[in-house]
Structures are given as C-alpha cells and as structure tokens.
Amino acid sequence: MPRIPYIEENDHPELAPLIARIKAERGKLLDLYKVLLHSPAVMEGWLSFFTAIRQKTKLGGRYRELAILRVAVINGADYEYKAHLPFALKEGATAEQIAALGFWQVSALYDAAERAVLAYTDAMTKDIQVPDELFAELKRHFDAQDLVELTATIAGYNLVSRFLEAMQVHHQS
C-alpha cells in the first residue's frame, strides 16, 4: 500500500478532465498517477514531461528503455522496472540484454553505443557528475538532441524511481 491513499476516479469528478488526459496519453490510470493526482498541478507537469520523453523525442527507443531499466535496477525500483519491461522488448532490447543489466559491464551483449548509454546512466544515477571521457564517448554515437533527450530521460526516471520508492507505490498486477 502507498503511504498516502490512491485518488479513485469516481470519487473526484473535478479531476475528470485530467484523468481523461492521462488515459488518452497513457492508456489507463496507473497507481502512480492515483498518487500524483493529490497534486493536480504536479500531475499535469509530470504528464507533459514524461509524454515528451516517451512519445515526442527522436532518441532511439532501445537506448531510452535500456537507460530506464538500468535506473530502475540501480535504484531498486521494481514498479518502474516491471512497467518498462514490455516497452524495452518492443523497442528491440533482447531478453538477454535485460537480464544482464545488473552486470552489463562484463557482458558482451551490448554494442558500443549501448555500453556508453549504460555507463552514462550509471554515472548520472550513482555519482551525479559525469567524467569528460564518458561524455566524449557518448558524443561519438549521439548528436546534441539525442544527448539532451538521453540526459532528460535518465534524470526523469531517477525522479520516477525515487518518487515510487518514497511513496511506496508498488507494481500493479
């Protein structure tokens, strides 16, 4: 159970337009959103930001989803991990790559660009500061737009995992 109660759709008709937007952009009202709805302004910003990251960027989906899953692994965010497994597979990550995310550094399953993404994810999530050499390696594979989108994705999904874990929102079955 989350630390604060879920907002149930039928109990809050004043939130109907926002809930309709969530369903239109995400397909359903996830438990995460039922907690975020306690602050409609935060929910609106969250929805806009993550819709942009997930649906309006040019960064390759496989890179995005590998980074999101790696953030979830590092932060122990089971909800985030389980929620993004199907997206990662749909975007071309293999089941073997996903299974190896906990020890990607010693795995031969990733190409150079994927390894750079995972190293960048680790640096941003664990250390905050990113070594110049690592960023130079990323620039070999990605243009400026991709780099902004990848950085926003990693930072954003660190927000997601930290919110989920602090509020104790657990994966829906």
N, C-alpha and C positions, 0 to 999 in steps of 0.2 A: 504494500500500500504506500502511496506517496505521502509525504509529510503534510501536505495540505489536500483537501478534498478535490476531486475532479469536478469541473463545471460540466453538468449534464445539459445537453442541448435543449431538451424540453422544459427545463427549469428556468431558462434565461432567454425569453423571446426577444429581449432587447439586443441580444448578440446574434440574432438570426442572419443579418447581412454579412457579418464577419465569418460566421460559421459556414455560410453558403460559399464564401470566397475560399475558405480553407478546403472545403470539399471539391470545389471546382479546380483548384490548383494541386491538391494532394490526393484526391480520390475519396478520402474518408477522414473522420475526426479522430486522430490518434490520441492516446492517453497523454502524450507530451503536450499536445495542443489544449487538452482539457485542463491542464495545469496552467499553461501560459495564458489562457483566457481570463484568469483572475486579473490580468492587466491587459485590457484590450489594446492599448497603445503599444505595449511591448509585443503583443501577439502580431499586430499589423506590421511592425518593423521587422520582426523575425521572419514572417511570411514573405515579405518583399525581398529581404536579403537572401534567404535560402532558396527562394524561387529563382532569383537571378543566378545564384551559384549553380543550381541543379539543372535549370532549364534554358538559360539565356547566355551561357558562356560558350566560347569556342574550344576551351581546353578539352582534350580528349577524355571521354568518359571513363576509360580504363584507368588513366592516371588519377582522375578525380576520386574514383571509388577505391583504388588501392590506398590512396592517402587517407581517405575517410576511415577505412577499415584499420589501417595502421594506427591512427589516432585512437580509435576505439580499443585496440589491443593494448597500447601503452597505458591508457587511462582506465582500463578495466571497465569499460562502458558496454556491458552486454547488450542493452537495448539498442544502442547505436550500431553495434556490430551486427546483430541479427537483422535489424531493419535494412542494412545496406548489403547484406549477402546477395539477395536476388539482383540488385542493381549492378553489383560488381560482375556477376556472371553474365548478365545481359550485355554489359559493356565490353566483354571479351576477356576478363580476368579468368584464369583457369581455377578449377577447384584445388589443384595442387599449389598454385601460387597463393591462394587464400589460406590454405592450411599452413604454408611456410612463413606467413607474415611474422610470426613470433621469433623466427631465426633467419630472416631474409638475408642478413649479412653473409651467411655461409652457404646460401642456396644458389644454385646455378639456374634457377627458374626465371630469373628476371633479366631483361636486356639492360643496356647502359642507361637509357632514359628512365626506365622504371626504378633502377637502383638509385639514380640521382633523386628521383621523387621521394623514395622511401628514406634516403639519408636526410633530405631536406625536412621531411615530416618529423623524423626523429629529433633533428636539431631544433626545430621550432617548438616542438612539444616538450622536450626534455630540458633543453638548455636556453631557450628563447633566442639567444644570439646565434647567428649563422656564420660560420667561417667563410672568408672570402673565397677560398679554394672550392668549397662546396657550391657556392653561388655561381662561380665561374663554370663549373661542370654543368650546372643546370642550364646556363646560357648557351651551352653547346647544343642543347636539344630543344630549347623553347624560346619563343620570341617574348617581347616585353608584355604583350597582352596575356599570353599564357602564364607568365611569371606572376603577374598581378592576380590572375584568377586562381592559380595554384596556391599562392600565399593566402588569399582570402578564404579559400576552401579549408586549408589546414587550420588557420586561425578560427574560422567559423565553427568547424566541427570540434575544436577544442572547447569552444563555448558550449556546444550541444552536450558533449560528454560531461562537462563539469556541471551543467545545469541538471542533467538527468540524475547524476550521482548525488548531488547535494540535495535534490528534492526527492530522491529515492523513487523515481519513476522507473518501473521495470517493464520489460518487453511484454507486449500483449501476445496472447496465444492465438 
